[in-house]
Every structure is written in structure tokens, then in C-alpha cells.
């Protein structure tokens, strides 16, 4: 009923279709509805806002229709039993790669979708009472209440009916274990341990397992709970086992698959990589895997600042071969995502890195950085002509023009433009004259379509920006100034929104 | 154009505080101290701070302090972090109760997070971000303790995060983002180092954030969002280029994001409201000099009278 309220049937099926394309390669199980659309998926916590998560509001107001208030009929005992079932599922199916929070009525449709599937690993049961625990232990299979959990083919669904109860139980179990663990650490540090060293170590191991288990459950429910991430770091840094570090990368990937903007999860990866990189000596492999992960996540989470920030951070760990490789690899992806300013920014950072290396190399460099910039200029020109009205493309061109003028052109006085010359000239004046001609060609709008209007605005803005910020005063020759004066009415007409700022320039 | 529904926003903020048991409230309980800052600052900007009981709030805030380190967690029993330490200091400043703080203890915690290169970590686990530089410097400035850190290297770190487009990112080489720009410009403003900003270049970038609907976005190719009314506008005020945007269209955009029935402001028209966007909408209107709202300080993100009380009453 919840689903019906929130998600009219056609929308739901469209959303499921959307996700099955991206997120369920293993089984085709359409478990997790589209993150961008689904108000049900509480882990689709959009971090696009700032200093916090924008979802804050989405949930506060959706609470008007989506009632997930704590049902007081649940006792603490049954809450803990639910948590045990949940943690049992996580323990029993370590390959879970997708988790969703669904309304109860959606569970039935999940089973229908899977009719014919023989991959029943688990034994669902009805929750009788708390004494269930004994049954679980005896049977040695993961048992759970199928009203609240659904686990097939490495997918897990949790009923929105029990989220509050699960959360409270997980938080309680985690905080209790954390307090005892920290007290135990303090005791050891103060040499006040009253039992033998080995007994103390056993006790700590037990608590460490408890903390890892409960924080996993808690973070699946509330992925920004930073104290839980911190306690995982504490345990990992004390145990210092490679397998645990690698498992942490896997776990944070699981969280990011559902909530791609969770800052703590990205930060956790950097923390692990800094440690693992030191004693693995396999940073090329790690960098490649991280870069691939960002690309995969960026596919369904557009303009994700945290994801791309992570990829930019990786550049500091790369050698020039890797930088070249990344530049080549990202080209195709960028062509398919011309509105994603983040991937262009990533390319800019890679290119600046190579430029810096080129300038710093005392004896010749083994690559032609000038050619690299030239080809990027040609490529951008092609894309601007092909994809009309894309701001990200014009911003990228500004950067290239800025760098080209600064690093690869010489100031040789006024120059006439001849048709035969290469667009990308090495004299500043010829280059600028050609750029003006290129951008001008988009200013005369014959039709009134939005894209063409946008294109004209970006072109006009590009002209003004380049002349003001990329060109030195001594390069501003009379022919450029007179052209600018001619363009003034057209420029002012084109840029409706930012004209207040522009007028001060003209 | 509709009017500002100030009274309804006050009711909305007070009502949010009472819904603690829903799952939506539970999953954000770790940042409740941030929420307190957004909600209470909004109330004060609307001249309605009396709607809450200050003693209860102060008592709860002090329970969020980590005794060992001196930093504040987002809620009772949570790990300390700069993000919540600034909110604690700001709310106490708002309530004129900074006297309850052990200034040395708090400022030592903040100063202790400065790194060799001048940057700041958010907490003991070492993540670095220009947001944390702003928080540290804003916090220490409000507490009169800037001398505890190396201000020059803190400024140099911010400058190292400047991009060729005039904007700033979260780390050196990070993409320009209006939120990060606010933090970097705010840091430079508080430390008297705005000469490091190319005002025309950055002003241009910030003005291009104004979309056709009048609202501001945070980066190229993004939709407008009320929260950037604060991040972009405050930066423009600090670098003296606010006259470059169309203020009337922006005011209209913010007012169109109000829930006129139940109060609160959303990110975009017709979306769900929340405290975060309610604060940034009201703060944006304050910078736009909307009648009936107290003026807000663009660097300290507190009402101007609160900032004046701190700096001029000593």
C-alpha cells in the first residue's frame, strides 16, 4: 500500500527498468528502484546540497505521506531479534551487491519477478517470537522473517516497516560494543589490565568483530553515521590485516552503489588506500580499480562532486604514463557525457599535470605536450559543433584557450587571418582572430530554439571572457577592439541573464 | 510575486524539532547540531529566536562535547568533528552564551587539526578539505584565538586550491564549486587576505551561476538550488560584485520555493521543504536586503548584530 501511495505503478515499472539496466548485471533482479527517482530508497541520500545532504528535506517532507514512525508494539527483544536476522543475512551472503528499502507490498512482486529462479539460498520463515534464535543456531542456515527481509541472488530488500526498529537496535548494539572496546583500549594503555594479556586480546578480538558486524548493519541503514565509519577505522588500524582492508573497500563500494554521494564512504576509501598502497606496492592496480569505480558510479550519478573529487585525488598518486592512460581512457566516456562538467575538469587536471611535468623536466620530455593541447582544442571544436548549447564544452574551451595563449603562442603583433591557415596558430593574434571567428559563427541565430539560443549565449560569453581574462593588455590590438565594438549590440542581446556583469566590461 | 511567509517558516522550524522518532529523523540524528544552527539562525534572522528555550539548547549542546578532545559531535555520544564544533560555537554565539565554553579547550582542539602545509583535517582521521580551513578559522576568530594557528600557511593552502577559472575546490586541483568558494573566500575575508582573489574573474564565474529561472546553481550544467543563493551571493558580497547579478529575479526564485501552506523552503519550486534550504533561502533573502529580515554577515554566517556583539563589546 505504501508503494501504491508513493509510486504510481507506471512510474515504478519505469524506475525498475531503469535500474535493471545499470545495477543488476548478475541477475537482472530489479530490486533497487532508480536512485534519482525513488523516495522509497532511503539510501539514495543525495549529497548534492552542501555541508550536509539535500535529502534531509526530501525525507522530512515525505514523512507527510510515508509513515515510518516507530511502531510501539515492537519490544527491544524483537528489535534485537530483527537485527540478528539482518546481520545473519549479511554474514551468510557476503556477495550482496545491492540493497533496497521497499514497502511491504513490493515484496510479493519481487518473488513473482523471480519465479523460475532456483537460487534459493535462504529459508524464509515467519517471525514467531524471540525464541527464534535457537532455531537459527540449530539449523545453521540463515533464517529471517520474509515479511521484513528478502534475499536472493545477492540482492537484499528490507521492509520500510522495520527500518526504525532495525536502526535503533543497530545503533544500540554498536554504541554498547564501542564503549566497551574503547574502555578496554584505555585500560591496556594505562597498563591497568587486571587479567592476562591473552585473555585481554581475546576479549578485544570479540569486541572488534562485534563492532565490524554492527557498524556494517548500521551504515547500511544510515550511511552518513560518521562515528560508525570511524570505529571501523579504529578496528582496522589496530588489527592491521590486509584482508580486512580489502574487505573495507568492498563494503564502501556496496554503500556507494546505493548512495553514490556519501562523503564518508569515499573518505574511507582514501584512508584505506593510503595504508594499503604503502605495503602492497601495487598502486597501479589500485589506481586503475578506483578510477574504474568512479566511472561506473558517475554513469548513474551525474556530476557527482565527491566521486570526481576522488578521481582527481588519485592523480597525485599517478606517474606520467598513468596520466596519459587516464586521459586516453576518459576521452570516449567524455564524448558520451558532454554535459558532465566534472569529467572535463578531470581532463583539465590531467592535462595541467602533464604541462607541469613538461616544464619541470630539465632534459627533454618524452611526450609532446603542445600536440596534446592542440588535439584537445580540435576535439573540443568538433564537439561544440556537434552538441549545440553545452556549457561544459565552452568552459573547457576557455581553459584550453587560456593555456594555449599562455604557454604555446608568441606575441607577434597584429596579424591578418587567412583562410588557409590552421585554426590553432602559434601567434597570439592569429589564434585570437580565429577564435573570434569561430565563436561569432554561433551568434547569428536564425531559429528560436533553446539550444541555439544557449549556444549563442555561451559563444558570446566565451568571446568576452577570453578577451578579458586570457589575453594580456598588450595583445589587445585595435582590430580586436574594433571587432568587439561591432559585436557589442549582438553580445548584449544574446546574454539576457548575465548582462549586468557584461555591461561593465564593454 | 508572493510575500515571505515568515510566521509559517517559524512554525515549520519549531515543528521539525518535535518529530524525533521517524526514520527520516533518525538517519540525520548524527548531524543534529548542524540542524540546530540552521534552524536557530533562521529564527533569529526572522526576529523570532524567542520561540525556543535557550537553556535547554545550551545544556544539550554541552552534552555533545567530547570531554577528551574538546571538539563537538553532531549529537550526544557521537565523535567530535570540526563540522559540528563550528555549529556549536555559532549557536552559542547566537544565544549569547559563549561564556559556557572552555575557550582554550575548544580552540586547542581546532588548532590541533592544522597540518604542516597549512590545511586542516576535519577530525583525527585526517581527511583534508577547504571547508575545514574555513570552519577552523571562522571558529577561532569568533573565539578570539586565531593566534593559535599559523594563519599565513592556512592562507597559502587556500591559495593553492585556486583554479584557472578563479574559483576554488575542496583540495588543490579540485573542481570549482560555489560551496567551496564560499569557504575559501570566507577564510580569506576573515584573515584579511582577499587580495589573493581575482575579483573580476571569480565574480564572472559566480555570476554565470544565475540560471534562466533566476535561481543560482553551484557549478556549470547544474540546476538552480536555493542553497546556492547563500554560497554564491555571500561570496559575491565579500568580493564586492553582487551588483552583477539580477537580484529581483533571484528574490522571486527563492520566494517561489516556499511552502505557503505549511512553511519551509525547498531547493526548487514545488519540491519538499527542509530546514537546510529554509535557512539558506532566508539567509539569501537577508543578503538581498529583503524587508523584515535581519542583515547577515557574509563571512561568519551569523546575524550582523551577533557578530558586532562579539567583536565590539569586548
Interface residues (C-beta under 8 A of the other chain):
Chain A: X42 X45 X48 X49 X50 X51 X52 X53 X54 X56 X57 X58 X59 X60 X61 X62 X63 X66 X67 X68 X69 X70 X160 X163 X164 X167 X168 X175 X221 X222 X224 X225 X226 X227 X230 X233 X267 X270 X271 X303 X305 X308 X309 X312 X313 X315 X316 X339 X340 X341 X342 X345 X348 X349 X352 X390 X391 X392 X395 X398 X399 X402 X403 X461 X465 X468 X469 X496 X497 X498 X500 X501 X504
Chain B: X16 X19 X21 X22 X23 X24 X25 X26 X27 X28 X30 X31 X34 X35 X73 X74 X77 X78 X79 X81 X83 X123 X125 X126 X127 X131 X164 X165 X166 X169 X170 X171 X173 X174 X175 X177 X179 X200 X201 X203 X204 X207 X208 X210 X211 X212 X218 X219 X220 X221 X222 X225 X227 X231 X241 X243 X244 X245 X246 X259 X264 X266 X267 X271 X272 X273 X274 X275 X276 X277
